[in-house]
Amino acid sequence: MYARLHEILNLCFLKLDLDLLADAQEWVERIANTANVICDDSDDNRIKLNEQHTGIIIESTDARALGCIGCAIESRLDTIPSKLKPTFQKIVGL
């Protein structure tokens, strides 16, 4: 799972951009917030949202932040709307 996230990061030049529809903003924010809690990053220094809140930005060398994003997605998969779920599943390699 985390290897797939790392591949995406390398392809996106240090940026993980989920490239979702505008109606997915809420879910990108939820994933980022959950990942920040998992990583104990209350200052949001490691995991950030892009300007449109449609993508998550982290350093590709931050393996812990990468893992936190994967865990956050997995922990919320059951509640993500069915039309968005395949995109998030693809990110974590499910």
Beta strands, then each sheet from edge to edge (+ up, - down):
strand 1: 48-49
strand 2: 56-57
sheet 1: 1+ 2-
end
